[in-house]
């Protein structure tokens, strides 16, 4: 059940990102669900490999290079899912990666309370 909730929250984050960031478009709720699934799959496979390979560069840039990798993952998802999910340009992908991460974090924080009992 938790995985389904995470998927829906990620799809909502993708939809919000498409409304906030110019240059990113999602054609509807089904496209947002599919985009969230594909983005998660890309990040779990190709993204992990790229993050491992570019770890030294990430250390030198104090973690900022991971934003570039996340932007590239959004562009890859756009190529795979066109015309339902489109990213027009690297700047839109870069800003979209930042917005998507923040919106996803806030939505999950709002919906899934953490264990605050201290145990």
C-alpha positions in Angstrom: 0.0 0.0 0.0 2.9 2.4 0.8 4.4 1.9 -2.6 1.1 2.8 -4.3 0.9 5.9 -2.2 4.5 6.9 -3.0 3.7 6.4 -6.7 0.6 8.6 -6.5 2.5 11.3 -4.6 5.3 11.2 -7.2 2.8 11.6 -10.0 1.2 14.5 -8.1 4.7 16.0 -7.8 5.3 15.5 -11.5 2.0 17.3 -12.3 2.8 20.2 -9.9 6.3 20.5 -11.5 4.7 20.7 -14.9 2.5 23.5 -13.8 5.3 25.5 -12.0 8.2 25.1 -14.4 7.9 26.6 -17.9 9.2 24.2 -20.5 7.8 21.0 -18.9 4.4 19.6 -19.9 2.3 16.6 -18.9 -0.7 15.8 -21.0 -2.9 14.5 -18.2 -3.2 12.4 -15.0 -2.4 9.1 -16.7 0.7 10.6 -18.3 1.7 11.9 -14.9 1.4 8.4 -13.4 3.4 6.9 -16.2 6.0 9.6 -16.0 6.4 9.1 -12.3 6.8 5.4 -12.8 9.4 5.9 -15.6 11.3 8.6 -13.7 11.5 6.3 -10.7 12.7 3.4 -12.8 15.3 5.5 -14.6 16.6 6.9 -11.3 16.8 3.4 -9.8 18.8 2.0 -12.7 20.6 4.5 -15.0 20.7 7.1 -12.3 22.4 4.9 -9.7 25.1 3.9 -12.2 25.7 7.5 -13.2 25.8 8.7 -9.6 28.4 6.0 -8.8 30.5 6.8 -11.8 30.4 10.6 -11.2 30.9 10.4 -7.4 34.4 12.1 -7.5 32.9 15.0 -9.5 30.0 15.2 -7.1 32.4 15.5 -4.2 34.3 18.3 -5.9 31.1 20.2 -6.6 29.8 19.5 -3.1 26.9 17.5 -4.4 25.6 20.0 -7.0 26.5 17.7 -9.9 23.7 15.3 -8.8 21.3 18.1 -9.9 22.8 17.8 -13.4 22.3 14.0 -13.3 18.7 14.4 -12.1 18.1 16.9 -15.0 19.5 14.3 -17.4 17.2 11.7 -16.0 14.2 14.0 -16.6 15.3 14.6 -20.2 15.7 10.8 -20.7 12.2 10.2 -19.4 10.9 12.9 -21.7 12.5 11.2 -24.7 10.9 7.9 -23.7 7.5 9.3 -23.0 6.9 12.0 -25.7 4.4 13.5 -26.3 2.7 12.7 -22.9 5.6 14.1 -20.9 7.9 16.7 -22.5 10.9 18.6 -21.2 12.0 21.4 -23.5 15.7 22.2 -22.9 18.3 21.5 -20.2 17.4 24.6 -18.1 13.8 23.4 -17.8 15.1 20.0 -16.8 17.5 21.4 -14.3 14.9 23.6 -12.6 12.3 20.8 -12.9 14.7 18.4 -11.1 15.0 20.9 -8.2 11.3 21.6 -8.1 10.4 17.9 -8.4 12.7 16.9 -5.5 11.3 19.7 -3.3 7.7 19.0 -4.1 8.1 15.3 -3.7 9.8 15.8 -0.3 7.0 18.2 0.9 4.2 15.9 -0.2 5.7 12.8 1.4 6.4 14.8 4.6 2.7 15.9 4.7 1.2 12.5 4.0 3.6 10.1 5.7 4.2 11.2 9.3 7.6 10.2 10.6 8.3 8.4 13.9 8.6 11.4 16.3 8.4 9.4 19.5 12.2 9.2 19.8 12.3 5.5 20.2 
